Amino acid sequence: MTQYLLSVYMVEGSEPPSPEAIEKMYRDVDSLNESLKAEGAWVFGGGLHEATTATVLRAQDGEVLTTDGPFVEAKEHLGGFWVITAPDLDVALAWAAKATVACGAPVEVRPFQDEPEA
């Protein structure tokens, strides 16, 4: 089985959801998480605080520089993620389709690189 990263992207400047919509999103995501676990696809997942809470470390000229805020200026930032196992990309995409509906945000799917054989 391959592991896939399902990345949730939050769009900057979009109108924040109502408290009721947030409660529904949490219920829907919890339900999706339970389905992933029941099907044996769950590895790990979690939501993240806003991109403004990020700290970026960068090695440069023999030093490590630390800056506040997201690494890039962008209109979309990583808002949460799942790591799942799936037999193929089609199954991972089916989970991602459920994820985008549950969390109400775009979801990107990317496979992890294979581990090198020893």
C-alpha positions in Angstrom: 0.0 0.0 0.0 1.1 3.5 -0.8 0.9 6.4 1.7 -0.7 9.6 0.4 -0.7 13.1 1.8 -4.1 14.8 1.5 -3.4 18.5 2.0 -6.2 20.9 2.9 -5.6 24.5 1.6 -7.3 27.5 3.2 -7.9 30.4 0.8 -6.8 33.8 2.2 -9.3 36.6 2.0 -12.3 34.3 1.8 -15.2 35.0 4.1 -14.9 33.1 7.3 -17.6 30.4 7.8 -20.4 30.9 10.3 -20.2 29.2 13.7 -22.9 26.8 12.5 -20.9 26.0 9.3 -17.7 25.4 11.4 -19.6 23.0 13.7 -20.9 21.1 10.7 -17.4 20.9 9.2 -16.0 19.5 12.5 -18.8 16.9 12.6 -18.2 16.0 8.9 -14.4 15.7 9.3 -14.8 13.6 12.5 -17.1 11.3 10.5 -14.6 11.1 7.7 -11.8 10.3 10.2 -13.9 7.5 11.6 -14.5 6.1 8.1 -10.8 6.2 7.3 -10.0 4.4 10.6 -12.8 1.8 10.0 -11.4 1.1 6.5 -7.8 0.8 7.7 -6.7 3.8 5.6 -6.0 6.2 8.5 -2.4 6.9 9.4 -2.4 10.4 10.8 -4.2 13.7 10.4 -4.7 17.1 11.9 -5.7 20.7 11.5 -3.3 23.6 11.7 -3.6 27.1 13.1 -3.5 30.1 10.6 -0.4 30.5 8.5 0.4 33.7 10.4 1.4 31.5 13.4 4.1 29.8 11.3 7.9 30.1 12.0 10.3 29.3 9.2 13.9 28.2 9.7 16.3 28.4 6.8 20.0 27.4 6.6 21.9 30.2 4.9 25.6 31.0 4.8 26.4 28.6 7.6 23.7 30.1 9.9 20.1 29.2 10.6 17.8 32.1 10.1 14.4 32.2 11.8 11.5 34.3 10.5 7.9 34.7 11.6 5.0 34.0 9.2 4.6 31.6 6.3 7.5 30.7 4.0 5.8 32.1 0.9 3.4 34.9 0.1 0.4 33.1 -1.2 -3.3 33.2 -1.4 -3.6 29.6 -0.2 -1.9 28.1 2.8 -1.8 24.6 4.3 -4.7 24.4 6.8 -4.6 20.7 7.7 -3.8 17.3 6.3 -4.3 13.6 6.4 -1.8 10.8 5.8 -3.6 7.8 4.5 -2.7 4.4 3.0 -4.4 3.4 -0.2 -3.8 0.6 -2.8 -3.7 3.1 -5.6 -4.2 6.8 -6.6 -7.9 6.2 -7.5 -8.7 5.1 -4.0 -6.7 8.1 -2.6 -8.7 10.4 -4.8 -12.0 9.0 -3.7 -11.0 9.7 0.0 -9.9 13.2 -1.1 -13.3 13.8 -2.7 -14.9 13.0 0.6 -12.3 15.2 2.4 -13.0 18.3 0.3 -16.7 18.0 0.9 -16.2 17.4 4.7 -13.9 20.3 5.3 -15.2 22.7 2.6 -11.7 23.5 1.2 -9.5 22.4 -1.6 -7.6 19.1 -1.0 -4.4 18.2 -2.9 -3.3 14.5 -3.1 0.3 13.5 -3.3 1.9 10.1 -2.9 4.9 9.6 -0.6 8.2 8.6 -2.2 9.0 4.9 -1.9 11.5 4.0 0.8 14.8 2.9 -0.8 15.4 -0.8 -0.5 18.2 -1.8 1.9 
